[in-house]
Amino acid sequence: MTSPPFDLLTTTKAFAQEVQDLLDAVFAVPAGADLAVRQIKVLSHGVYHAVRAGTLEKVGSIPLYAGEKPIASLLVNFRCEPDQTGEYLAVRKSEFSISSTLEGTPLLRCDFDQKAHSVPAAHWNVHAERGAVSVLLARNNRKHSGLLSEVHLPVGGSRFRPCLEDFLDMVVREFKLDTKPGCDGAIAAGRENWRVKQTRSAVRDSPAAAAEVLKKMGYAVTPPEGGHRSPNTDMLQCR
């Protein structure tokens, strides 16, 4: 029996629902809050779909509460396309950030862009300044602005980058936001699901290495006719 053809829209909608369920399971919302602004949508941009709050033209932010008062906002944005085989959903770009309601600029941002060249594909930006960092940048990198917020901290490339659950875990633990009972379990389950998916993707990137490990564990592995598929060096080498 052949598998049904890959449907990007249907798969993206399922992924968007996973994101919505995670946010709903983690963050507590006071009575009377506008739930519409917390709605994760699938917005079509032709060759790809965006998964985020907001409109087609503008990315929306999600209010976060402490003591039932809005103190911060969360931005979650994914760009979803078919992977290189056309059989699976791939997140080509993502952005997670948290901002204070006192000012508009992010405090912390975790960005991913698979096609990035001048910066690591997956990286953190920390929007805080320190004089020693600015002096060192100005002395050794004349093209740099000198701002710490424009230093891109690499975090594992496309396959091993932090997931949304990692970001939310940091946000709720460090900023002590209002959460729902059981949020730790929701984060842990989502993180496990993400890592299983990334493990499968990593296996497709390097099937010979995966087969070697499985053989050492006692599994019987038979290579396909013609031998192992060549490793996906672009994914294995990306910053």
GIRA-V351438 format. One record per residue. N is the residue number from 1. PSI is psi in radians with two decimals (NA if undefined). OMEGA is omega in whole degrees, 0 to 359 (NA if undefined). D_FIRST is the distance of its C-alpha to the first C-alpha in Angstrom with 1 decimal. Layout:
N PSI OMEGA D_FIRST
N PSI OMEGA D_FIRST
This chain:
1 2.23 180 0.0
2 2.62 178 3.8
3 2.60 177 6.6
4 2.64 180 9.3
5 2.59 181 12.3
6 2.27 180 15.0
7 1.84 184 17.7
8 -0.77 184 21.0
9 -0.82 180 23.0
10 -0.76 180 20.9
11 -0.67 179 20.5
12 -0.67 178 24.2
13 -0.70 178 25.2
14 -0.71 177 23.5
15 -0.75 179 25.4
16 -0.66 179 28.6
17 -0.63 176 28.4
18 -0.74 179 28.2
19 -0.79 179 31.3
20 -0.81 181 33.0
21 -0.69 179 32.4
22 -0.87 181 33.8
23 -0.72 180 36.9
24 -0.54 181 37.5
25 -0.38 185 37.3
26 -0.86 191 39.7
27 2.29 174 42.5
28 2.49 182 44.9
29 2.25 180 46.1
30 2.73 178 49.5
31 2.41 179 50.0
32 -0.08 179 50.4
33 2.62 179 48.5
34 1.86 183 46.6
35 -0.34 182 43.0
36 -0.61 182 41.9
37 -0.23 180 42.8
38 0.02 184 40.5
39 2.13 175 37.4
40 2.23 185 34.7
41 2.79 170 33.3
42 2.01 184 30.7
43 2.11 186 32.7
44 2.28 176 31.2
45 0.72 179 33.0
46 -1.70 185 31.0
47 -0.17 178 28.9
48 2.91 177 28.8
49 2.42 174 29.3
50 2.45 176 32.1
51 1.94 185 31.8
52 2.99 168 35.4
53 2.87 177 38.2
54 -2.73 183 40.5
55 3.10 178 40.1
56 -0.60 184 38.5
57 -0.47 189 41.9
58 2.28 176 42.9
59 2.32 180 41.3
60 2.68 177 42.4
61 2.66 185 43.8
62 2.12 180 43.4
63 2.46 175 46.7
64 2.54 189 47.1
65 2.63 169 49.8
66 2.16 186 52.3
67 0.55 181 54.5
68 0.30 176 52.9
69 2.37 180 54.3
70 2.05 182 52.3
71 -0.26 184 53.0
72 2.97 175 50.1
73 2.56 182 47.1
74 2.31 174 43.6
75 2.22 178 41.6
76 2.18 185 37.9
77 2.18 179 36.1
78 2.51 170 32.7
79 2.05 187 31.4
80 2.29 179 27.6
81 2.94 171 25.7
82 2.63 175 22.4
83 -3.09 186 22.6
84 -0.38 178 23.1
85 -0.26 184 19.4
86 0.27 184 18.7
87 -0.22 185 16.0
88 2.77 174 18.4
89 2.37 176 21.5
90 2.33 171 24.7
91 1.97 182 28.2
92 -0.52 178 30.5
93 2.57 173 33.7
94 2.73 176 35.0
95 2.23 171 38.4
96 2.27 177 39.8
97 2.72 175 43.5
98 2.35 180 46.2
99 2.64 174 49.5
100 2.57 176 52.6
101 -0.26 181 53.8
102 -0.38 178 57.2
103 2.81 189 56.0
104 -0.40 185 53.1
105 2.60 179 52.2
106 2.67 171 49.5
107 -0.81 180 50.6
108 2.53 180 47.5
109 2.35 176 44.5
110 1.92 186 41.3
111 2.61 174 39.8
112 2.28 174 36.8
113 1.88 185 36.2
114 -0.48 183 33.8
115 0.17 180 35.7
116 2.53 179 39.1
117 -0.79 185 41.5
118 -0.26 179 44.9
119 2.83 176 44.0
120 2.49 182 41.5
121 -0.76 177 38.0
122 2.28 183 38.2
123 2.78 172 41.8
124 2.52 165 44.2
125 2.25 180 47.2
126 2.02 183 50.1
127 1.29 176 52.4
128 2.62 186 55.6
129 2.61 177 58.4
130 2.26 186 60.5
131 -0.72 182 63.5
132 -0.63 178 62.9
133 -0.80 181 59.4
134 -0.70 180 60.8
135 -0.78 181 63.7
136 -0.73 179 61.5
137 -0.78 182 59.1
138 -0.59 183 62.1
139 -0.63 189 63.7
140 -0.27 181 60.8
141 1.51 186 58.4
142 -0.34 181 60.6
143 -0.13 184 57.6
144 2.61 180 56.4
145 -0.37 184 57.5
146 -0.03 181 58.6
147 2.32 176 56.6
148 -0.56 181 54.6
149 -0.25 178 52.1
150 0.27 169 51.2
151 2.22 184 50.6
152 1.97 185 46.8
153 1.93 185 46.0
154 2.53 185 42.8
155 0.84 167 40.3
156 0.09 176 37.5
157 -2.87 186 35.9
158 -0.73 187 32.5
159 -0.61 191 30.7
160 0.39 179 33.5
161 2.80 175 35.3
162 2.56 176 36.3
163 3.03 179 34.0
164 -0.65 179 35.1
165 -0.68 177 35.6
166 -0.76 180 38.0
167 -0.81 180 40.0
168 -0.67 178 40.2
169 -0.79 178 41.3
170 -0.78 184 44.1
171 -0.84 185 45.2
172 -0.56 181 45.5
173 -0.72 185 47.2
174 -0.63 184 49.6
175 -0.02 174 50.6
176 0.92 181 50.6
177 2.89 176 48.9
178 2.18 181 48.2
179 2.95 178 45.0
180 2.64 173 43.3
181 2.40 179 43.3
182 0.10 182 40.2
183 -0.57 179 39.7
184 -0.70 179 39.7
185 -0.67 179 36.7
186 -0.72 179 34.8
187 -0.77 181 35.7
188 -0.73 180 34.8
189 -0.71 179 31.4
190 -0.69 178 30.7
191 -0.73 178 32.0
192 -0.77 179 29.8
193 -0.76 178 26.7
194 -0.79 185 27.9
195 -0.56 175 28.6
196 -0.77 178 25.2
197 -0.74 180 23.6
198 -0.57 176 26.3
199 -0.76 179 25.7
200 -0.72 180 22.1
201 -0.70 179 23.5
202 -0.62 176 26.2
203 -0.73 178 23.9
204 -0.49 178 22.2
205 -0.58 185 25.8
206 1.24 185 26.9
207 -0.58 181 24.2
208 -0.72 178 26.9
209 -0.69 178 29.1
210 -0.74 179 26.3
211 -0.69 180 25.6
212 -0.77 180 29.3
213 -0.77 180 29.8
214 -0.69 178 26.9
215 -0.72 179 28.4
216 -0.43 179 31.8
217 -0.02 177 30.4
218 0.05 179 29.3
219 2.60 173 25.6
220 2.09 183 24.2
221 2.18 179 22.8
222 2.05 178 21.7
223 2.65 176 22.0
224 2.88 176 19.5
225 2.33 182 21.0
226 -0.05 177 23.9
227 -3.12 182 24.7
228 2.54 174 24.3
229 2.55 180 23.7
230 2.52 179 27.1
231 2.63 177 28.1
232 1.47 187 28.3
233 -0.50 178 32.1
234 -0.76 181 32.6
235 -0.61 182 31.1
236 -0.49 185 32.7
237 -0.18 186 36.1
238 2.52 180 36.3
239 NA NA 39.3
